[in-house]
Amino acid sequence: MLTKEQLRGVKPTRGTVAVSVPGWPDSVLLRYPSYGEWQRVVALNMSVGGGEPPPETIVQTIGVCLANPDGTRMLTDSEALELLMQDAASVVFLYKECCRTVLKVDGKIEEAEKN
């Protein structure tokens, strides 16, 4: 059985997912967020009461998921806001890929978008 010290030392074992974003010159990596990060972005996305989340929520969601080659988070929350200046179609595509692949909330997000 794991001890408390061993449990604290457990590192994430899931890798990253490569995604080719239309209009971008190369693919990006998406990481599986920690449980705390996942809860935060799901709560942000579900708190909109139906409809599309605000742009800041969309880019913060992407920011949690974008990964460096070593699997660590690429952007801070403030750096993720720079994605607001990117092409809208690319940002929306990447947001949906985050929800579908590493966040695994595509059904919940799509359900909220229908309302």
Rosetta blueprint (number, residue, H / E / L):
1 M L
2 L L
3 T L
4 K H
5 E H
6 Q H
7 L H
8 R H
9 G L
10 V L
11 K L
12 P L
13 T L
14 R L
15 G L
16 T E
17 V E
18 A E
19 V E
20 S E
21 V L
22 P L
23 G L
24 W L
25 P L
26 D L
27 S E
28 V E
29 L E
30 L E
31 R E
32 Y L
33 P L
34 S L
35 Y H
36 G H
37 E H
38 W H
39 Q H
40 R H
41 V H
42 V H
43 A H
44 L H
45 N H
46 M H
47 S L
48 V L
49 G L
50 G L
51 G L
52 E L
53 P L
54 P L
55 P H
56 E H
57 T H
58 I H
59 V H
60 Q H
61 T H
62 I H
63 G H
64 V H
65 C H
66 L E
67 A E
68 N L
69 P L
70 D L
71 G L
72 T L
73 R E
74 M L
75 L L
76 T L
77 D H
78 S H
79 E H
80 A H
81 L H
82 E H
83 L H
84 L H
85 M H
86 Q L
87 D L
88 A H
89 A H
90 S H
91 V H
92 V H
93 F H
94 L H
95 Y H
96 K H
97 E H
98 C H
99 C H
100 R H
101 T L
102 V L
103 L L
104 K L
105 V L
106 D H
107 G H
108 K H
109 I H
110 E H
111 E H
112 A H
113 E H
114 K H
115 N L
